[in-house]
Amino acid sequence: MTEPLALYVHWPFCVSKCPYCDFNSHVRESVDQAVWRDALLADLRHEATLLPGRRVSSIFFGGGTPSLMPPATVAAVIGEAAALWGLTDDCEITLEANPNSVEVAAFADLAAAGVNRVSIGVQSFDPQVLEFLGRAHSGDEARRAITAAQAHFRRASFDLIYARPGQGLADWERELADALGFGTGHLSLYQLTIEPGTRFATLAAKGELVPPDGDAAADLFDATQAMTRAAGLPRYEVSNHARPGEESRHNLTYWRYGDYAGVGPGAHGRRLAQATERHKKPENFIAAVERNGHGLKVETDLPPHERATEAMLMGLRLTEGIDLARIEVRSGLARDAFVDADAVARLAGQGLMQQTGDRLGVTDDGILLLDSILSEVVRTG
């Protein structure tokens, strides 16, 4: 039986650009909504011609700020996906939202359009931290947004950023306890990373922004695991925590290396052993759709070894680990071509990895060393 497909839809527009953000987001004074709706639907139809006979198990509206999308456009995209492919009975339809009041006001219409899960970019409830992060909402707005999301959508998640400059363990434990008090079934808890090309990278290079050192960050991470586990939301991926059964099905498709189609500016996809990427700049994307009927910029065949490597790098982020037999089928390679068995045995002996049959994973003790573990275990050529 053919596996279902995940669909990612990128809305590139934001009200303002956050200093830590390296996503494909753009600020524009005006957006021609009819043009954008038609372009997204055309891009979607192109993917459907290449992927017949599949059903869609998840749709994820990301950005940018997709809660700025007109609900009618969201409904049109969902309707077109249903008409072209068909949706699974339990199709998860997620939309990323900021907590600003104007966006929260659209929640009822977005739910009516078919969205059944929302992911809210809270990042913090503290006004000084929100200012530092360049966020345009207040702590009170964030609280109201979470409450509204729980009223309108079947499932709600929100993001927080921790391991910020000057953040102590007690400060984070208070903030996390506050977050857990909302009772959502999913939380995304990210340590602040300094991404190249962002304003934070410039400040860090000048010594004007100093994140916690490795030991302090590890203590914050350990406290996060203990508190979320006690609250019934254990970690299922490096930064994602969920009540069992409330994991993000869309993101699990990425991490399990399933097929996903990506439409909209800058969207990436993995389908039919190919990597796809759309034009990033909004104007270039629209021009490409008008010229070609789709927004594709890059469509590259992925060699077997690259597919196996990607599957390893993605899957070992998961608490469940990877299914080596599945990667063999997806790549057409025997596992000794992409896994260093000696390194696995050594790391397992140190309590950093565990293997049971075809299932290989990184332990709780190993997860903070994930990058170095991957460099030892994954055979890249």
C-alpha positions in Angstrom: 0.0 0.0 0.0 1.3 3.4 -1.0 2.1 5.7 2.0 0.0 8.8 2.4 1.6 12.2 1.5 2.2 15.3 3.6 1.6 18.7 2.1 3.5 21.9 3.2 2.1 25.3 2.1 4.3 28.4 2.6 2.9 31.8 3.1 5.9 34.2 2.9 4.5 37.4 4.4 5.1 38.9 7.9 4.2 42.2 9.6 7.9 42.5 10.6 11.1 40.5 10.6 12.3 38.9 13.9 16.0 39.2 14.7 16.6 35.5 15.2 14.6 34.3 12.2 16.2 32.8 9.1 13.0 31.5 7.5 11.8 32.7 4.2 9.7 35.7 5.3 9.1 39.1 3.7 7.4 42.4 4.6 5.2 43.9 1.9 2.9 46.9 2.1 0.2 45.2 0.2 -0.6 41.7 -1.1 -2.9 40.9 -4.0 -4.8 38.1 -2.4 -6.5 36.9 -5.6 -3.2 36.5 -7.3 -1.7 34.6 -4.4 -4.6 32.3 -4.1 -4.5 31.4 -7.8 -0.7 30.9 -7.7 -0.8 28.5 -4.7 -3.6 26.5 -6.3 -1.7 26.3 -9.6 1.5 25.2 -7.7 -0.6 22.6 -5.9 -2.1 21.2 -9.1 1.4 20.7 -10.6 2.5 18.6 -7.6 -0.7 16.5 -7.9 0.0 15.6 -11.5 3.4 14.1 -10.4 1.9 12.3 -7.4 -1.3 10.5 -8.5 -3.0 7.9 -6.4 -1.8 9.3 -3.0 -3.9 10.5 -0.1 -2.9 13.5 2.1 -2.5 12.7 5.8 -1.4 16.2 6.9 -1.4 19.8 5.6 0.9 22.4 7.3 0.5 26.1 6.6 3.9 27.6 7.5 5.6 30.9 7.0 6.1 33.7 7.2 2.9 34.3 9.1 0.1 32.1 7.7 -2.4 33.4 10.1 -2.4 36.5 7.9 -3.7 34.4 5.1 -7.4 35.1 4.3 -9.4 32.1 5.6 -11.0 31.8 2.2 -7.5 31.1 0.7 -6.9 28.5 3.4 -10.2 26.9 2.6 -9.4 26.9 -1.1 -6.1 25.2 -0.6 -7.6 22.5 1.6 -10.5 22.0 -0.8 -8.1 21.7 -3.8 -5.9 19.2 -1.9 -9.0 17.1 -1.1 -10.2 17.2 -4.7 -6.9 16.3 -6.2 -5.7 13.6 -3.8 -8.3 13.0 -1.1 -7.6 13.5 2.6 -7.3 10.7 5.1 -10.1 10.5 7.7 -7.8 11.8 10.4 -6.0 14.4 8.3 -4.1 16.8 10.5 -4.4 20.4 9.2 -2.1 22.8 11.1 -1.6 26.5 10.7 1.1 28.6 12.4 -0.2 31.7 14.1 1.2 34.7 16.0 -0.6 35.7 19.1 -1.5 39.2 17.9 -5.1 40.1 18.5 -5.9 40.7 14.8 -4.8 37.2 13.9 -6.6 35.6 16.8 -9.8 37.2 15.6 -9.6 35.0 12.5 -9.4 31.7 14.5 -13.1 31.0 14.2 -13.0 31.5 10.4 -9.8 29.4 10.1 -11.4 26.6 12.0 -14.5 26.8 9.7 -12.1 26.6 6.7 -10.9 23.2 7.9 -7.9 23.9 10.2 -8.0 21.5 13.1 -4.6 22.2 14.8 -2.8 25.5 15.4 0.8 26.2 16.4 1.3 29.5 18.1 4.6 31.4 18.1 4.5 32.6 21.7 8.3 32.4 22.4 7.9 34.0 25.8 5.3 35.6 28.2 7.9 38.1 29.5 7.6 41.6 28.0 11.3 42.3 28.2 12.1 39.0 26.5 9.5 39.6 23.8 11.1 43.0 23.1 14.5 41.3 22.9 13.2 38.7 20.5 11.5 41.4 18.3 8.0 40.0 18.9 5.1 42.2 18.2 2.7 40.7 20.8 2.4 41.1 24.6 2.4 38.3 27.3 -1.4 38.9 27.8 -2.0 38.6 24.1 -0.1 35.3 24.1 -2.3 34.0 27.0 -5.5 35.0 25.3 -4.3 33.5 22.0 -3.7 30.1 23.6 -7.1 30.1 25.4 -8.8 31.1 22.1 -6.9 28.4 20.2 -8.1 25.8 22.7 -11.7 27.0 22.2 -11.6 26.9 18.4 -9.3 24.0 17.4 -9.3 20.3 18.3 -5.5 20.6 19.0 -3.2 23.5 20.0 0.5 23.8 20.4 2.8 26.7 21.2 6.5 27.5 21.0 8.9 28.9 23.6 12.5 29.9 23.2 14.8 29.3 26.2 18.6 29.3 26.9 18.5 33.0 26.3 21.2 35.4 27.4 21.1 35.9 31.2 18.3 33.3 31.7 18.8 31.3 35.0 17.4 27.8 35.8 14.8 29.1 38.2 13.5 31.7 35.7 13.0 29.0 33.1 11.4 26.5 35.5 8.8 29.2 36.4 8.2 30.0 32.8 7.8 26.4 31.7 5.5 25.6 34.7 3.4 28.6 33.5 3.3 27.1 30.0 2.4 23.6 31.1 -0.4 25.1 33.1 -2.4 25.7 29.9 -2.8 22.0 29.4 -2.1 21.9 25.7 -1.2 18.5 24.3 2.0 19.7 22.5 4.8 22.1 23.2 7.8 23.1 21.0 10.7 24.2 23.3 13.7 25.5 21.4 17.0 26.6 22.8 18.0 29.9 21.2 20.4 29.3 18.3 22.3 32.0 16.6 21.6 31.6 12.9 24.0 33.0 10.3 22.7 36.1 8.5 20.4 37.2 11.3 20.7 40.4 13.4 21.5 38.2 16.4 24.5 36.7 14.6 25.8 40.3 14.1 25.3 41.1 17.8 27.0 37.8 18.9 30.0 38.5 16.6 30.4 41.8 18.4 30.1 40.2 21.8 26.9 42.0 22.5 24.8 38.9 22.8 26.2 35.9 24.8 24.0 32.8 25.1 24.5 30.5 28.1 27.5 28.2 28.0 27.2 24.5 27.3 26.9 23.4 30.9 24.2 25.9 31.7 22.3 25.0 28.5 22.5 21.3 29.4 21.1 22.1 32.9 18.2 23.9 31.3 17.6 21.0 28.9 17.6 18.5 31.7 15.1 20.5 33.7 12.9 20.8 30.6 12.9 17.0 30.2 12.0 16.4 33.8 9.2 18.9 34.0 7.6 17.9 30.7 7.8 14.2 31.5 6.2 14.8 34.9 3.4 16.8 33.2 2.7 13.9 30.7 4.3 15.6 27.7 7.5 13.7 27.2 10.0 14.6 24.5 9.4 12.7 21.2 12.0 14.8 19.2 14.9 17.0 20.3 12.7 20.1 20.9 9.2 18.7 20.7 7.0 17.4 23.5 3.6 15.9 23.4 1.0 13.9 25.2 1.0 10.4 23.6 -1.0 10.5 20.4 -0.7 14.3 20.0 2.6 14.4 18.3 2.7 16.6 15.1 1.9 14.0 12.4 3.1 16.4 9.7 6.6 16.8 11.3 6.7 13.0 12.0 6.5 12.5 8.2 9.6 14.7 7.8 11.5 12.9 10.6 10.5 9.4 9.4 11.5 10.4 5.9 8.2 10.1 4.2 7.2 11.9 1.0 6.0 15.5 1.3 5.1 18.0 -1.4 6.0 21.6 -0.7 4.2 24.5 -2.4 4.6 28.3 -2.1 7.7 30.5 -2.0 10.8 28.8 -0.9 9.0 25.6 0.1 11.1 22.4 0.0 9.7 19.0 -0.8 10.9 15.4 -0.9 9.0 13.2 -3.3 9.8 10.4 -5.8 13.5 10.3 -4.7 13.8 14.0 -5.6 14.4 17.1 -3.7 12.4 20.1 -4.7 12.6 23.8 -3.9 10.4 26.7 -5.0 11.6 30.3 -5.8 12.0 32.1 -2.5 11.3 35.8 -3.3 7.5 36.3 -3.6 7.7 38.2 -6.9 9.9 35.6 -8.4 7.6 32.8 -7.3 4.5 34.6 -8.9 6.5 35.1 -12.1 7.5 31.5 -12.3 3.9 30.3 -11.8 2.7 32.6 -14.5 5.5 31.5 -16.8 5.5 27.7 -16.1 2.3 26.8 -14.2 4.4 26.1 -11.0 6.9 27.8 -8.7 9.7 25.2 -8.9 13.2 26.5 -9.0 15.1 23.3 -8.2 14.1 19.6 -8.9 17.1 17.3 -8.1 17.4 13.6 -8.1 18.7 12.3 -4.8 21.2 9.5 -5.1 20.6 6.5 -2.9 23.3 7.4 -0.4 22.1 10.9 0.0 18.6 9.6 0.7 19.9 7.2 3.4 22.0 9.9 5.0 19.0 12.3 5.1 16.8 9.6 6.7 19.5 8.9 9.3 20.0 12.6 10.2 16.3 13.2 10.4 15.2 10.0 12.2 17.8 10.0 14.9 16.3 13.2 16.2 13.3 11.1 17.3 13.0 9.4 20.7 11.7 6.4 18.8 14.8 6.4 16.6 15.0 4.9 13.1 13.9 1.8 11.4 17.0 0.6 9.5 14.9 -1.8 7.4 12.7 1.0 6.2 15.8 3.1 5.2 17.1 0.2 3.3 13.9 0.0 1.3 13.7 3.8 0.8 17.3 4.0 -0.4 17.9 0.7 -2.0 21.1 0.3 0.0 22.2 -2.3 2.6 22.6 -0.8 6.0 26.3 -1.2 6.2 26.6 1.4 3.4 25.1 4.1 5.7 25.7 2.9 9.3 29.0 2.4 11.0 28.1 -0.7 13.1 31.4 -0.4 15.1 30.6 3.1 16.1 27.0 2.1 17.1 28.4 -0.7 19.3 30.9 1.6 21.0 28.3 4.3 21.6 25.7 1.8 22.9 28.4 0.5 25.3 28.7 4.1 26.6 24.9 4.3 27.1 24.5 6.9 24.3 22.7 4.8 21.7 20.5 1.7 21.8 19.6 -0.9 19.2 16.9 -3.5 19.2 16.6 -5.5 16.0 16.1 -3.0 13.1 15.3 -0.1 15.5 18.2 2.2 16.4 18.0 5.3 18.6 19.9 7.8 20.7 19.3 7.6 24.4 18.4 10.5 26.8 22.0 10.6 27.8 23.1 10.9 24.2 20.7 13.5 22.8 22.7 16.5 23.9 25.6 15.0 21.9 23.5 14.3 18.9 25.7 16.2 16.4 28.8 14.3 17.3 27.0 11.0 17.5 25.7 11.5 13.9 29.2 12.3 12.7 30.4 9.0 14.0 27.5 6.7 13.1 26.4 8.0 9.7 28.5 6.8 6.8 28.3 9.7 4.2 30.1 8.0 1.4 
